[in-house]
Amino acid sequence: MWPKVISMSELDELEERIRRLKPEELKQFRVWFAEFDARMWDAQIEADANAGKFDSLVSEALAEYRAGKTREL
């Protein structure tokens, strides 16, 4: 789900290109990257949920709720 790993030389080149961006381009890049990062995070959470990685946490939370150990938010 995550992008491929890039080599250090590719990363160095990318960092250098980002450093050379004009202020408005950097602003646009920040917006794009924040959206990209959020989509990647959401996809990872969804994949983990589908794989059952949160099942024990859900079970624990439901048990605490049923036992009256929770409160209204």
PDB file of N, CA, C, O and CB in Angstrom:
ATOM      1  N   MET A   1       0.818  -1.183   0.000  1.00  0.00           N
ATOM      2  CA  MET A   1       0.000   0.000   0.000  1.00  0.00           C
ATOM      3  C   MET A   1       0.870   1.257   0.000  1.00  0.00           C
ATOM      4  O   MET A   1       0.520   2.232  -0.665  1.00  0.00           O
ATOM      5  CB  MET A   1      -0.935  -0.008   1.199  1.00  0.00           C
ATOM      6  N   TRP A   2       1.974   1.266   0.714  1.00  0.00           N
ATOM      7  CA  TRP A   2       2.860   2.433   0.761  1.00  0.00           C
ATOM      8  C   TRP A   2       3.681   2.502  -0.518  1.00  0.00           C
ATOM      9  O   TRP A   2       3.877   1.483  -1.179  1.00  0.00           O
ATOM     10  CB  TRP A   2       3.792   2.377   2.001  1.00  0.00           C
ATOM     11  N   PRO A   3       4.157   3.672  -0.873  1.00  0.00           N
ATOM     12  CA  PRO A   3       4.979   3.791  -2.076  1.00  0.00           C
ATOM     13  C   PRO A   3       6.278   3.004  -1.946  1.00  0.00           C
ATOM     14  O   PRO A   3       6.698   2.655  -0.843  1.00  0.00           O
ATOM     15  CB  PRO A   3       5.288   5.257  -2.362  1.00  0.00           C
ATOM     16  N   LYS A   4       6.900   2.731  -3.073  1.00  0.00           N
ATOM     17  CA  LYS A   4       8.159   1.991  -3.064  1.00  0.00           C
ATOM     18  C   LYS A   4       9.238   2.764  -2.313  1.00  0.00           C
ATOM     19  O   LYS A   4       9.200   3.991  -2.228  1.00  0.00           O
ATOM     20  CB  LYS A   4       8.619   1.699  -4.498  1.00  0.00           C
ATOM     21  N   VAL A   5      10.184   2.033  -1.778  1.00  0.00           N
ATOM     22  CA  VAL A   5      11.306   2.662  -1.084  1.00  0.00           C
ATOM     23  C   VAL A   5      12.230   3.266  -2.136  1.00  0.00           C
ATOM     24  O   VAL A   5      12.521   2.641  -3.156  1.00  0.00           O
ATOM     25  CB  VAL A   5      12.074   1.632  -0.176  1.00  0.00           C
ATOM     26  N   ILE A   6      12.685   4.488  -1.873  1.00  0.00           N
ATOM     27  CA  ILE A   6      13.580   5.134  -2.829  1.00  0.00           C
ATOM     28  C   ILE A   6      14.988   5.144  -2.265  1.00  0.00           C
ATOM     29  O   ILE A   6      15.187   5.110  -1.050  1.00  0.00           O
ATOM     30  CB  ILE A   6      13.110   6.574  -3.151  1.00  0.00           C
ATOM     31  N   SER A   7      15.949   5.191  -3.150  1.00  0.00           N
ATOM     32  CA  SER A   7      17.348   5.192  -2.736  1.00  0.00           C
ATOM     33  C   SER A   7      17.718   6.534  -2.123  1.00  0.00           C
ATOM     34  O   SER A   7      17.023   7.531  -2.317  1.00  0.00           O
ATOM     35  CB  SER A   7      18.267   4.878  -3.924  1.00  0.00           C
ATOM     36  N   MET A   8      18.813   6.547  -1.385  1.00  0.00           N
ATOM     37  CA  MET A   8      19.274   7.793  -0.779  1.00  0.00           C
ATOM     38  C   MET A   8      19.574   8.847  -1.839  1.00  0.00           C
ATOM     39  O   MET A   8      19.302  10.029  -1.627  1.00  0.00           O
ATOM     40  CB  MET A   8      20.517   7.539   0.073  1.00  0.00           C
ATOM     41  N   SER A   9      20.126   8.439  -2.969  1.00  0.00           N
ATOM     42  CA  SER A   9      20.417   9.437  -4.004  1.00  0.00           C
ATOM     43  C   SER A   9      19.115  10.031  -4.543  1.00  0.00           C
ATOM     44  O   SER A   9      19.060  11.228  -4.828  1.00  0.00           O
ATOM     45  CB  SER A   9      21.242   8.806  -5.159  1.00  0.00           C
ATOM     46  N   GLU A  10      18.067   9.214  -4.688  1.00  0.00           N
ATOM     47  CA  GLU A  10      16.771   9.729  -5.126  1.00  0.00           C
ATOM     48  C   GLU A  10      16.189  10.660  -4.070  1.00  0.00           C
ATOM     49  O   GLU A  10      15.624  11.701  -4.404  1.00  0.00           O
ATOM     50  CB  GLU A  10      15.796   8.572  -5.416  1.00  0.00           C
ATOM     51  N   LEU A  11      16.322  10.298  -2.820  1.00  0.00           N
ATOM     52  CA  LEU A  11      15.827  11.125  -1.729  1.00  0.00           C
ATOM     53  C   LEU A  11      16.594  12.440  -1.665  1.00  0.00           C
ATOM     54  O   LEU A  11      15.997  13.505  -1.507  1.00  0.00           O
ATOM     55  CB  LEU A  11      15.937  10.376  -0.394  1.00  0.00           C
ATOM     56  N   ASP A  12      17.913  12.367  -1.788  1.00  0.00           N
ATOM     57  CA  ASP A  12      18.724  13.592  -1.799  1.00  0.00           C
ATOM     58  C   ASP A  12      18.301  14.514  -2.932  1.00  0.00           C
ATOM     59  O   ASP A  12      18.190  15.725  -2.737  1.00  0.00           O
ATOM     60  CB  ASP A  12      20.217  13.251  -1.930  1.00  0.00           C
ATOM     61  N   GLU A  13      18.067  13.957  -4.107  1.00  0.00           N
ATOM     62  CA  GLU A  13      17.643  14.756  -5.256  1.00  0.00           C
ATOM     63  C   GLU A  13      16.274  15.390  -5.001  1.00  0.00           C
ATOM     64  O   GLU A  13      16.056  16.561  -5.311  1.00  0.00           O
ATOM     65  CB  GLU A  13      17.599  13.887  -6.528  1.00  0.00           C
ATOM     66  N   LEU A  14      15.372  14.618  -4.443  1.00  0.00           N
ATOM     67  CA  LEU A  14      14.043  15.131  -4.129  1.00  0.00           C
ATOM     68  C   LEU A  14      14.125  16.268  -3.106  1.00  0.00           C
ATOM     69  O   LEU A  14      13.477  17.302  -3.265  1.00  0.00           O
ATOM     70  CB  LEU A  14      13.146  14.001  -3.599  1.00  0.00           C
ATOM     71  N   GLU A  15      14.920  16.068  -2.063  1.00  0.00           N
ATOM     72  CA  GLU A  15      15.092  17.123  -1.061  1.00  0.00           C
ATOM     73  C   GLU A  15      15.646  18.400  -1.694  1.00  0.00           C
ATOM     74  O   GLU A  15      15.187  19.502  -1.394  1.00  0.00           O
ATOM     75  CB  GLU A  15      16.025  16.645   0.063  1.00  0.00           C
ATOM     76  N   GLU A  16      16.621  18.241  -2.556  1.00  0.00           N
ATOM     77  CA  GLU A  16      17.222  19.410  -3.214  1.00  0.00           C
ATOM     78  C   GLU A  16      16.196  20.117  -4.091  1.00  0.00           C
ATOM     79  O   GLU A  16      16.141  21.346  -4.108  1.00  0.00           O
ATOM     80  CB  GLU A  16      18.444  18.991  -4.059  1.00  0.00           C
ATOM     81  N   ARG A  17      15.394  19.364  -4.811  1.00  0.00           N
ATOM     82  CA  ARG A  17      14.374  19.981  -5.664  1.00  0.00           C
ATOM     83  C   ARG A  17      13.340  20.720  -4.819  1.00  0.00           C
ATOM     84  O   ARG A  17      12.866  21.785  -5.213  1.00  0.00           O
ATOM     85  CB  ARG A  17      13.683  18.916  -6.539  1.00  0.00           C
ATOM     86  N   ILE A  18      12.993  20.172  -3.680  1.00  0.00           N
ATOM     87  CA  ILE A  18      12.042  20.844  -2.790  1.00  0.00           C
ATOM     88  C   ILE A  18      12.645  22.135  -2.250  1.00  0.00           C
ATOM     89  O   ILE A  18      11.961  23.155  -2.165  1.00  0.00           O
ATOM     90  CB  ILE A  18      11.634  19.916  -1.624  1.00  0.00           C
ATOM     91  N   ARG A  19      13.923  22.093  -1.887  1.00  0.00           N
ATOM     92  CA  ARG A  19      14.590  23.299  -1.384  1.00  0.00           C
ATOM     93  C   ARG A  19      14.585  24.432  -2.414  1.00  0.00           C
ATOM     94  O   ARG A  19      14.578  25.606  -2.044  1.00  0.00           O
ATOM     95  CB  ARG A  19      16.027  22.972  -0.986  1.00  0.00           C
ATOM     96  N   ARG A  20      14.588  24.083  -3.696  1.00  0.00           N
ATOM     97  CA  ARG A  20      14.654  25.099  -4.758  1.00  0.00           C
ATOM     98  C   ARG A  20      13.276  25.635  -5.156  1.00  0.00           C
ATOM     99  O   ARG A  20      13.186  26.529  -5.997  1.00  0.00           O
ATOM    100  CB  ARG A  20      15.340  24.518  -5.982  1.00  0.00           C
ATOM    101  N   LEU A  21      12.218  25.109  -4.573  1.00  0.00           N
ATOM    102  CA  LEU A  21      10.887  25.589  -4.925  1.00  0.00           C
ATOM    103  C   LEU A  21      10.705  27.041  -4.503  1.00  0.00           C
ATOM    104  O   LEU A  21      11.212  27.477  -3.469  1.00  0.00           O
ATOM    105  CB  LEU A  21       9.812  24.711  -4.277  1.00  0.00           C
ATOM    106  N   LYS A  22       9.977  27.768  -5.320  1.00  0.00           N
ATOM    107  CA  LYS A  22       9.602  29.135  -4.975  1.00  0.00           C
ATOM    108  C   LYS A  22       8.554  29.054  -3.857  1.00  0.00           C
ATOM    109  O   LYS A  22       7.892  28.027  -3.704  1.00  0.00           O
ATOM    110  CB  LYS A  22       9.049  29.921  -6.236  1.00  0.00           C
ATOM    111  N   PRO A  23       8.400  30.134  -3.074  1.00  0.00           N
ATOM    112  CA  PRO A  23       7.459  30.098  -1.950  1.00  0.00           C
ATOM    113  C   PRO A  23       6.053  29.617  -2.324  1.00  0.00           C
ATOM    114  O   PRO A  23       5.468  28.809  -1.603  1.00  0.00           O
ATOM    115  CB  PRO A  23       7.363  31.464  -1.343  1.00  0.00           C
ATOM    116  N   GLU A  24       5.511  30.098  -3.427  1.00  0.00           N
ATOM    117  CA  GLU A  24       4.162  29.674  -3.825  1.00  0.00           C
ATOM    118  C   GLU A  24       4.142  28.189  -4.211  1.00  0.00           C
ATOM    119  O   GLU A  24       3.185  27.476  -3.909  1.00  0.00           O
ATOM    120  CB  GLU A  24       3.656  30.535  -5.006  1.00  0.00           C
ATOM    121  N   GLU A  25       5.198  27.735  -4.876  1.00  0.00           N
ATOM    122  CA  GLU A  25       5.291  26.312  -5.228  1.00  0.00           C
ATOM    123  C   GLU A  25       5.405  25.456  -3.968  1.00  0.00           C
ATOM    124  O   GLU A  25       4.804  24.385  -3.880  1.00  0.00           O
ATOM    125  CB  GLU A  25       6.502  26.059  -6.159  1.00  0.00           C
ATOM    126  N   LEU A  26       6.170  25.928  -3.008  1.00  0.00           N
ATOM    127  CA  LEU A  26       6.321  25.196  -1.750  1.00  0.00           C
ATOM    128  C   LEU A  26       4.987  25.121  -1.022  1.00  0.00           C
ATOM    129  O   LEU A  26       4.650  24.088  -0.443  1.00  0.00           O
ATOM    130  CB  LEU A  26       7.383  25.863  -0.854  1.00  0.00           C
ATOM    131  N   LYS A  27       4.231  26.207  -1.047  1.00  0.00           N
ATOM    132  CA  LYS A  27       2.899  26.221  -0.436  1.00  0.00           C
ATOM    133  C   LYS A  27       2.007  25.169  -1.101  1.00  0.00           C
ATOM    134  O   LYS A  27       1.319  24.415  -0.413  1.00  0.00           O
ATOM    135  CB  LYS A  27       2.256  27.631  -0.553  1.00  0.00           C
ATOM    136  N   GLN A  28       2.018  25.118  -2.420  1.00  0.00           N
ATOM    137  CA  GLN A  28       1.219  24.128  -3.150  1.00  0.00           C
ATOM    138  C   GLN A  28       1.690  22.715  -2.833  1.00  0.00           C
ATOM    139  O   GLN A  28       0.876  21.804  -2.683  1.00  0.00           O
ATOM    140  CB  GLN A  28       1.296  24.383  -4.666  1.00  0.00           C
ATOM    141  N   PHE A  29       2.994  22.534  -2.732  1.00  0.00           N
ATOM    142  CA  PHE A  29       3.539  21.217  -2.405  1.00  0.00           C
ATOM    143  C   PHE A  29       3.078  20.773  -1.014  1.00  0.00           C
ATOM    144  O   PHE A  29       2.695  19.620  -0.818  1.00  0.00           O
ATOM    145  CB  PHE A  29       5.080  21.238  -2.477  1.00  0.00           C
ATOM    146  N   ARG A  30       3.119  21.701  -0.051  1.00  0.00           N
ATOM    147  CA  ARG A  30       2.673  21.364   1.305  1.00  0.00           C
ATOM    148  C   ARG A  30       1.226  20.894   1.314  1.00  0.00           C
ATOM    149  O   ARG A  30       0.895  19.903   1.965  1.00  0.00           O
ATOM    150  CB  ARG A  30       2.832  22.568   2.231  1.00  0.00           C
ATOM    151  N   VAL A  31       0.366  21.606   0.592  1.00  0.00           N
ATOM    152  CA  VAL A  31      -1.044  21.218   0.522  1.00  0.00           C
ATOM    153  C   VAL A  31      -1.168  19.834  -0.107  1.00  0.00           C
ATOM    154  O   VAL A  31      -1.863  18.964   0.418  1.00  0.00           O
ATOM    155  CB  VAL A  31      -1.863  22.258  -0.288  1.00  0.00           C
ATOM    156  N   TRP A  32      -0.493  19.639  -1.231  1.00  0.00           N
ATOM    157  CA  TRP A  32      -0.549  18.339  -1.906  1.00  0.00           C
ATOM    158  C   TRP A  32      -0.035  17.235  -0.979  1.00  0.00           C
ATOM    159  O   TRP A  32      -0.659  16.181  -0.860  1.00  0.00           O
ATOM    160  CB  TRP A  32       0.279  18.368  -3.216  1.00  0.00           C
ATOM    161  N   PHE A  33       1.103  17.481  -0.323  1.00  0.00           N
ATOM    162  CA  PHE A  33       1.692  16.435   0.499  1.00  0.00           C
ATOM    163  C   PHE A  33       0.808  16.106   1.700  1.00  0.00           C
ATOM    164  O   PHE A  33       0.674  14.937   2.063  1.00  0.00           O
ATOM    165  CB  PHE A  33       3.077  16.855   0.968  1.00  0.00           C
ATOM    166  N   ALA A  34       0.213  17.104   2.312  1.00  0.00           N
ATOM    167  CA  ALA A  34      -0.676  16.853   3.452  1.00  0.00           C
ATOM    168  C   ALA A  34      -1.850  15.970   3.023  1.00  0.00           C
ATOM    169  O   ALA A  34      -2.231  15.044   3.740  1.00  0.00           O
ATOM    170  CB  ALA A  34      -1.196  18.191   4.046  1.00  0.00           C
ATOM    171  N   GLU A  35      -2.416  16.259   1.859  1.00  0.00           N
ATOM    172  CA  GLU A  35      -3.525  15.448   1.345  1.00  0.00           C
ATOM    173  C   GLU A  35      -3.054  14.041   0.995  1.00  0.00           C
ATOM    174  O   GLU A  35      -3.730  13.061   1.306  1.00  0.00           O
ATOM    175  CB  GLU A  35      -4.155  16.117   0.111  1.00  0.00           C
ATOM    176  N   PHE A  36      -1.910  13.942   0.357  1.00  0.00           N
ATOM    177  CA  PHE A  36      -1.328  12.644   0.002  1.00  0.00           C
ATOM    178  C   PHE A  36      -1.068  11.814   1.255  1.00  0.00           C
ATOM    179  O   PHE A  36      -1.425  10.638   1.313  1.00  0.00           O
ATOM    180  CB  PHE A  36      -0.020  12.834  -0.792  1.00  0.00           C
ATOM    181  N   ASP A  37      -0.445  12.431   2.254  1.00  0.00           N
ATOM    182  CA  ASP A  37      -0.124  11.745   3.494  1.00  0.00           C
ATOM    183  C   ASP A  37      -1.385  11.259   4.200  1.00  0.00           C
ATOM    184  O   ASP A  37      -1.416  10.146   4.725  1.00  0.00           O
ATOM    185  CB  ASP A  37       0.672  12.662   4.413  1.00  0.00           C
ATOM    186  N   ALA A  38      -2.418  12.086   4.212  1.00  0.00           N
ATOM    187  CA  ALA A  38      -3.682  11.700   4.844  1.00  0.00           C
ATOM    188  C   ALA A  38      -4.313  10.509   4.119  1.00  0.00           C
ATOM    189  O   ALA A  38      -4.824   9.589   4.758  1.00  0.00           O
ATOM    190  CB  ALA A  38      -4.661  12.891   4.858  1.00  0.00           C
ATOM    191  N   ARG A  39      -4.275  10.529   2.777  1.00  0.00           N
ATOM    192  CA  ARG A  39      -4.829   9.402   2.007  1.00  0.00           C
ATOM    193  C   ARG A  39      -4.052   8.117   2.287  1.00  0.00           C
ATOM    194  O   ARG A  39      -4.645   7.047   2.422  1.00  0.00           O
ATOM    195  CB  ARG A  39      -4.804   9.714   0.493  1.00  0.00           C
ATOM    196  N   MET A  40      -2.737   8.222   2.374  1.00  0.00           N
ATOM    197  CA  MET A  40      -1.913   7.044   2.657  1.00  0.00           C
ATOM    198  C   MET A  40      -2.218   6.499   4.055  1.00  0.00           C
ATOM    199  O   MET A  40      -2.336   5.289   4.244  1.00  0.00           O
ATOM    200  CB  MET A  40      -0.410   7.390   2.534  1.00  0.00           C
ATOM    201  N   TRP A  41      -2.343   7.397   5.023  1.00  0.00           N
ATOM    202  CA  TRP A  41      -2.659   6.995   6.398  1.00  0.00           C
ATOM    203  C   TRP A  41      -4.021   6.302   6.442  1.00  0.00           C
ATOM    204  O   TRP A  41      -4.165   5.241   7.049  1.00  0.00           O
ATOM    205  CB  TRP A  41      -2.646   8.227   7.347  1.00  0.00           C
ATOM    206  N   ASP A  42      -5.016   6.908   5.797  1.00  0.00           N
ATOM    207  CA  ASP A  42      -6.351   6.316   5.764  1.00  0.00           C
ATOM    208  C   ASP A  42      -6.329   4.931   5.133  1.00  0.00           C
ATOM    209  O   ASP A  42      -6.981   4.010   5.625  1.00  0.00           O
ATOM    210  CB  ASP A  42      -7.312   7.220   5.004  1.00  0.00           C
ATOM    211  N   ALA A  43      -5.584   4.784   4.048  1.00  0.00           N
ATOM    212  CA  ALA A  43      -5.492   3.482   3.375  1.00  0.00           C
ATOM    213  C   ALA A  43      -4.839   2.453   4.279  1.00  0.00           C
ATOM    214  O   ALA A  43      -5.261   1.297   4.304  1.00  0.00           O
ATOM    215  CB  ALA A  43      -4.704   3.604   2.064  1.00  0.00           C
ATOM    216  N   GLN A  44      -3.812   2.855   5.026  1.00  0.00           N
ATOM    217  CA  GLN A  44      -3.137   1.919   5.933  1.00  0.00           C
ATOM    218  C   GLN A  44      -4.064   1.507   7.068  1.00  0.00           C
ATOM    219  O   GLN A  44      -4.123   0.331   7.427  1.00  0.00           O
ATOM    220  CB  GLN A  44      -1.851   2.546   6.501  1.00  0.00           C
ATOM    221  N   ILE A  45      -4.790   2.468   7.636  1.00  0.00           N
ATOM    222  CA  ILE A  45      -5.744   2.155   8.713  1.00  0.00           C
ATOM    223  C   ILE A  45      -6.809   1.201   8.194  1.00  0.00           C
ATOM    224  O   ILE A  45      -7.158   0.234   8.871  1.00  0.00           O
ATOM    225  CB  ILE A  45      -6.402   3.450   9.269  1.00  0.00           C
ATOM    226  N   GLU A  46      -7.327   1.464   7.003  1.00  0.00           N
ATOM    227  CA  GLU A  46      -8.345   0.590   6.426  1.00  0.00           C
ATOM    228  C   GLU A  46      -7.800  -0.822   6.208  1.00  0.00           C
ATOM    229  O   GLU A  46      -8.472  -1.808   6.512  1.00  0.00           O
ATOM    230  CB  GLU A  46      -8.854   1.169   5.101  1.00  0.00           C
ATOM    231  N   ALA A  47      -6.582  -0.911   5.680  1.00  0.00           N
ATOM    232  CA  ALA A  47      -5.973  -2.229   5.454  1.00  0.00           C
ATOM    233  C   ALA A  47      -5.772  -2.962   6.787  1.00  0.00           C
ATOM    234  O   ALA A  47      -6.038  -4.161   6.883  1.00  0.00           O
ATOM    235  CB  ALA A  47      -4.615  -2.083   4.711  1.00  0.00           C
ATOM    236  N   ASP A  48      -5.308  -2.248   7.805  1.00  0.00           N
ATOM    237  CA  ASP A  48      -5.117  -2.864   9.120  1.00  0.00           C
ATOM    238  C   ASP A  48      -6.448  -3.323   9.708  1.00  0.00           C
ATOM    239  O   ASP A  48      -6.530  -4.400  10.298  1.00  0.00           O
ATOM    240  CB  ASP A  48      -4.429  -1.880  10.078  1.00  0.00           C
ATOM    241  N   ALA A  49      -7.492  -2.506   9.548  1.00  0.00           N
ATOM    242  CA  ALA A  49      -8.811  -2.875  10.063  1.00  0.00           C
ATOM    243  C   ALA A  49      -9.334  -4.114   9.340  1.00  0.00           C
ATOM    244  O   ALA A  49      -9.854  -5.036   9.969  1.00  0.00           O
ATOM    245  CB  ALA A  49      -9.805  -1.701   9.905  1.00  0.00           C
ATOM    246  N   ASN A  50      -9.192  -4.127   8.022  1.00  0.00           N
ATOM    247  CA  ASN A  50      -9.647  -5.282   7.244  1.00  0.00           C
ATOM    248  C   ASN A  50      -8.875  -6.551   7.587  1.00  0.00           C
ATOM    249  O   ASN A  50      -9.397  -7.659   7.457  1.00  0.00           O
ATOM    250  CB  ASN A  50      -9.516  -4.992   5.760  1.00  0.00           C
ATOM    251  N   ALA A  51      -7.630  -6.384   8.025  1.00  0.00           N
ATOM    252  CA  ALA A  51      -6.799  -7.530   8.399  1.00  0.00           C
ATOM    253  C   ALA A  51      -7.052  -7.973   9.839  1.00  0.00           C
ATOM    254  O   ALA A  51      -6.453  -8.941  10.308  1.00  0.00           O
ATOM    255  CB  ALA A  51      -5.324  -7.189   8.217  1.00  0.00           C
ATOM    256  N   GLY A  52      -7.939  -7.266  10.538  1.00  0.00           N
ATOM    257  CA  GLY A  52      -8.283  -7.663  11.902  1.00  0.00           C
ATOM    258  C   GLY A  52      -7.308  -7.188  12.966  1.00  0.00           C
ATOM    259  O   GLY A  52      -7.350  -7.663  14.101  1.00  0.00           O
ATOM    260  N   LYS A  53      -6.433  -6.259  12.612  1.00  0.00           N
ATOM    261  CA  LYS A  53      -5.416  -5.821  13.569  1.00  0.00           C
ATOM    262  C   LYS A  53      -5.993  -5.052  14.749  1.00  0.00           C
ATOM    263  O   LYS A  53      -5.319  -4.890  15.766  1.00  0.00           O
ATOM    264  CB  LYS A  53      -4.399  -4.967  12.871  1.00  0.00           C
ATOM    265  N   PHE A  54      -7.233  -4.574  14.628  1.00  0.00           N
ATOM    266  CA  PHE A  54      -7.848  -3.811  15.722  1.00  0.00           C
ATOM    267  C   PHE A  54      -8.899  -4.626  16.476  1.00  0.00           C
ATOM    268  O   PHE A  54      -9.518  -4.123  17.413  1.00  0.00           O
ATOM    269  CB  PHE A  54      -8.483  -2.537  15.176  1.00  0.00           C
ATOM    270  N   ASP A  55      -9.099  -5.862  16.077  1.00  0.00           N
ATOM    271  CA  ASP A  55     -10.164  -6.662  16.671  1.00  0.00           C
ATOM    272  C   ASP A  55     -10.038  -6.785  18.187  1.00  0.00           C
ATOM    273  O   ASP A  55     -11.036  -6.696  18.901  1.00  0.00           O
ATOM    274  CB  ASP A  55     -10.173  -8.034  16.055  1.00  0.00           C
ATOM    275  N   SER A  56      -8.826  -6.987  18.677  1.00  0.00           N
ATOM    276  CA  SER A  56      -8.665  -7.136  20.129  1.00  0.00           C
ATOM    277  C   SER A  56      -8.975  -5.823  20.845  1.00  0.00           C
ATOM    278  O   SER A  56      -9.536  -5.833  21.941  1.00  0.00           O
ATOM    279  CB  SER A  56      -7.233  -7.602  20.470  1.00  0.00           C
ATOM    280  N   LEU A  57      -8.616  -4.706  20.241  1.00  0.00           N
ATOM    281  CA  LEU A  57      -8.920  -3.402  20.840  1.00  0.00           C
ATOM    282  C   LEU A  57     -10.423  -3.142  20.859  1.00  0.00           C
ATOM    283  O   LEU A  57     -10.956  -2.614  21.836  1.00  0.00           O
ATOM    284  CB  LEU A  57      -8.203  -2.281  20.074  1.00  0.00           C
ATOM    285  N   VAL A  58     -11.099  -3.513  19.778  1.00  0.00           N
ATOM    286  CA  VAL A  58     -12.549  -3.351  19.710  1.00  0.00           C
ATOM    287  C   VAL A  58     -13.210  -4.222  20.767  1.00  0.00           C
ATOM    288  O   VAL A  58     -14.118  -3.771  21.466  1.00  0.00           O
ATOM    289  CB  VAL A  58     -13.080  -3.707  18.302  1.00  0.00           C
ATOM    290  N   SER A  59     -12.764  -5.457  20.885  1.00  0.00           N
ATOM    291  CA  SER A  59     -13.330  -6.373  21.884  1.00  0.00           C
ATOM    292  C   SER A  59     -13.140  -5.828  23.295  1.00  0.00           C
ATOM    293  O   SER A  59     -14.053  -5.880  24.119  1.00  0.00           O
ATOM    294  CB  SER A  59     -12.683  -7.766  21.766  1.00  0.00           C
ATOM    295  N   GLU A  60     -11.952  -5.307  23.565  1.00  0.00           N
ATOM    296  CA  GLU A  60     -11.662  -4.750  24.882  1.00  0.00           C
ATOM    297  C   GLU A  60     -12.553  -3.535  25.169  1.00  0.00           C
ATOM    298  O   GLU A  60     -13.090  -3.400  26.268  1.00  0.00           O
ATOM    299  CB  GLU A  60     -10.177  -4.359  24.981  1.00  0.00           C
ATOM    300  N   ALA A  61     -12.702  -2.666  24.189  1.00  0.00           N
ATOM    301  CA  ALA A  61     -13.536  -1.474  24.370  1.00  0.00           C
ATOM    302  C   ALA A  61     -15.001  -1.855  24.590  1.00  0.00           C
ATOM    303  O   ALA A  61     -15.671  -1.285  25.451  1.00  0.00           O
ATOM    304  CB  ALA A  61     -13.410  -0.544  23.153  1.00  0.00           C
ATOM    305  N   LEU A  62     -15.490  -2.810  23.815  1.00  0.00           N
ATOM    306  CA  LEU A  62     -16.875  -3.247  23.988  1.00  0.00           C
ATOM    307  C   LEU A  62     -17.097  -3.883  25.354  1.00  0.00           C
ATOM    308  O   LEU A  62     -18.134  -3.667  25.981  1.00  0.00           O
ATOM    309  CB  LEU A  62     -17.258  -4.231  22.891  1.00  0.00           C
ATOM    310  N   ALA A  63     -16.133  -4.660  25.812  1.00  0.00           N
ATOM    311  CA  ALA A  63     -16.246  -5.285  27.130  1.00  0.00           C
ATOM    312  C   ALA A  63     -16.301  -4.219  28.223  1.00  0.00           C
ATOM    313  O   ALA A  63     -17.098  -4.332  29.155  1.00  0.00           O
ATOM    314  CB  ALA A  63     -15.063  -6.246  27.378  1.00  0.00           C
ATOM    315  N   GLU A  64     -15.474  -3.201  28.121  1.00  0.00           N
ATOM    316  CA  GLU A  64     -15.484  -2.120  29.103  1.00  0.00           C
ATOM    317  C   GLU A  64     -16.811  -1.351  29.047  1.00  0.00           C
ATOM    318  O   GLU A  64     -17.349  -0.956  30.082  1.00  0.00           O
ATOM    319  CB  GLU A  64     -14.297  -1.162  28.859  1.00  0.00           C
ATOM    320  N   TYR A  65     -17.328  -1.145  27.846  1.00  0.00           N
ATOM    321  CA  TYR A  65     -18.613  -0.468  27.697  1.00  0.00           C
ATOM    322  C   TYR A  65     -19.715  -1.282  28.358  1.00  0.00           C
ATOM    323  O   TYR A  65     -20.517  -0.746  29.123  1.00  0.00           O
ATOM    324  CB  TYR A  65     -18.937  -0.234  26.211  1.00  0.00           C
ATOM    325  N   ARG A  66     -19.752  -2.550  28.066  1.00  0.00           N
ATOM    326  CA  ARG A  66     -20.796  -3.439  28.622  1.00  0.00           C
ATOM    327  C   ARG A  66     -20.682  -3.543  30.138  1.00  0.00           C
ATOM    328  O   ARG A  66     -21.684  -3.749  30.824  1.00  0.00           O
ATOM    329  CB  ARG A  66     -20.700  -4.846  27.996  1.00  0.00           C
ATOM    330  N   ALA A  67     -19.478  -3.403  30.660  1.00  0.00           N
ATOM    331  CA  ALA A  67     -19.258  -3.491  32.099  1.00  0.00           C
ATOM    332  C   ALA A  67     -19.510  -2.143  32.795  1.00  0.00           C
ATOM    333  O   ALA A  67     -19.345  -2.025  34.009  1.00  0.00           O
ATOM    334  CB  ALA A  67     -17.830  -3.968  32.381  1.00  0.00           C
ATOM    335  N   GLY A  68     -19.911  -1.134  32.013  1.00  0.00           N
ATOM    336  CA  GLY A  68     -20.210   0.174  32.595  1.00  0.00           C
ATOM    337  C   GLY A  68     -18.979   0.983  32.962  1.00  0.00           C
ATOM    338  O   GLY A  68     -19.059   1.888  33.792  1.00  0.00           O
ATOM    339  N   LYS A  69     -17.840   0.669  32.355  1.00  0.00           N
ATOM    340  CA  LYS A  69     -16.593   1.365  32.674  1.00  0.00           C
ATOM    341  C   LYS A  69     -16.332   2.547  31.744  1.00  0.00           C
ATOM    342  O   LYS A  69     -15.205   3.036  31.666  1.00  0.00           O
ATOM    343  CB  LYS A  69     -15.429   0.396  32.604  1.00  0.00           C
ATOM    344  N   THR A  70     -17.358   3.005  31.044  1.00  0.00           N
ATOM    345  CA  THR A  70     -17.181   4.130  30.118  1.00  0.00           C
ATOM    346  C   THR A  70     -18.052   5.292  30.564  1.00  0.00           C
ATOM    347  O   THR A  70     -18.894   5.148  31.450  1.00  0.00           O
ATOM    348  CB  THR A  70     -17.529   3.717  28.659  1.00  0.00           C
ATOM    349  N   ARG A  71     -17.842   6.442  29.942  1.00  0.00           N
ATOM    350  CA  ARG A  71     -18.664   7.609  30.235  1.00  0.00           C
ATOM    351  C   ARG A  71     -18.964   8.346  28.939  1.00  0.00           C
ATOM    352  O   ARG A  71     -18.248   8.200  27.949  1.00  0.00           O
ATOM    353  CB  ARG A  71     -17.962   8.547  31.252  1.00  0.00           C
ATOM    354  N   GLU A  72     -20.014   9.126  28.955  1.00  0.00           N
ATOM    355  CA  GLU A  72     -20.407   9.912  27.779  1.00  0.00           C
ATOM    356  C   GLU A  72     -19.336  10.956  27.484  1.00  0.00           C
ATOM    357  O   GLU A  72     -18.724  11.501  28.403  1.00  0.00           O
ATOM    358  CB  GLU A  72     -21.790  10.596  28.002  1.00  0.00           C
ATOM    359  N   LEU A  73     -19.113  11.228  26.226  1.00  0.00           N
ATOM    360  CA  LEU A  73     -18.166  12.277  25.836  1.00  0.00           C
ATOM    361  C   LEU A  73     -18.845  13.613  25.749  1.00  0.00           C
ATOM    362  O   LEU A  73     -18.202  14.614  25.433  1.00  0.00           O
ATOM    363  CB  LEU A  73     -17.511  11.949  24.508  1.00  0.00           C
TER     364      LEU A  73
END
